Amino acid sequence: LNGVSGIGMVMQPHQHLAPIVCVDDAHAVAGNHAMADAKTTAGKNKTAVSFRQRHGKAGGDRYGLPRFYDVYVPSCYRPGDGKRYPLVLAIHGMSCNAEYFEKTSEWHRVAEERGFFVAYASAYPHNDGLARFPVPHWALKTVDVELKDELTYFRRLLAGVQADYAIDPKRIYVAGHSNGGQMTQALLRQMPETFAAFGPTGALLGWREDQVELPEKEIVCPVWFMMGEYDVADPEPREGSMARKTIETYARCNHAASSGGWYDNGVYHTLSLYDGSHMPVVRYTVIRGCPHTYTPEMAELTWNEWFSHFTREPDGSVHYHG
């Protein structure tokens, strides 16, 4: 984990967007719910954007619980034009929902600028003792609750989006924060062939050793972790720390053969690891001065510097387009 890296991180400015256009499935309830006061960069007028919720069993789970997800359709999309578009699956953290993550991450703004779809997942508010009242969360081992089958929901979500839109199966990605970062890793472990790259933030392998679960399949999964300097988990990869175990575990699973070392770019302190072909397979970034949060800048970085460079080929291999 030593040395010097040449990773560059180029920030792109936000653009003033037209209203978001989304459609629902046959089970959806008519009407839109507003995502009020959508943020733009300082000095610009706020842009009103809206999503239509997707309801019913088509977006539900195997327990028959009502589930939904929000889909952002970029304005460049033209049905029937013969093109296939990338898709980012965006997963919120505990006690949040799709609408909240839309506001804080602004993944859809990056999607509008770069021409891809975003599907915002929304967890069910399980009444499983996690809090004094039901709060939305992904029922995983890392939150010490009764485990639920979350994969059926995600499989149906992805199947629904792919049925409705011309999605490129080679360019599907997943990013999540906190409990959503843990869900991102659960998808990496159990559905790795579905995604070309992964972007968990604010989440390591687990909080304790007894929560650690390892990837189940021998398949390369490029993954970029982002942690705040003041995150809820200690982000410094000291000897014996969970941060170090996280880096070493994913390096081993991705057959990392060399290290580009640590690279400082402003507040971003990044380690990059490569496989034998010098394809980046693991990145780990500590953001100086940052708490446990997700920002639009993280979404921009994740797309521009990571997701946009990877494709998952039909044979299961990953190609890097530098």
Secondary structure, 3 states (H helix, E strand, C coil): CCCECCCCCCCCCCCCCCCCECCCCCCCCCCCEEECCCCCCCCCCCCCEEECCCCCHHHCCCCCCCCCEEEEECCCCCCCCCCCEEEEEEECCCCCCHHHHHHHHCHHHHHHHHCCEEEEECCCCCCCCCCCCCCCCCCCHHHCCCCCCCHHHHHHHHHHHHHHCCEEEEEEEEEEECHHHHHHHHHHHHCHHHCCEEEEECCCCCCCHHHCCCCCCCCCCCEEEEEEEECCCCCCCCCCCHHHHHHHHHHHHCCCCEEEEEEEECCEEEEEEECCCCCEEEEEEEEEEEECCCCHHHHHHHHHHCHHHEEECCCCCEEECC
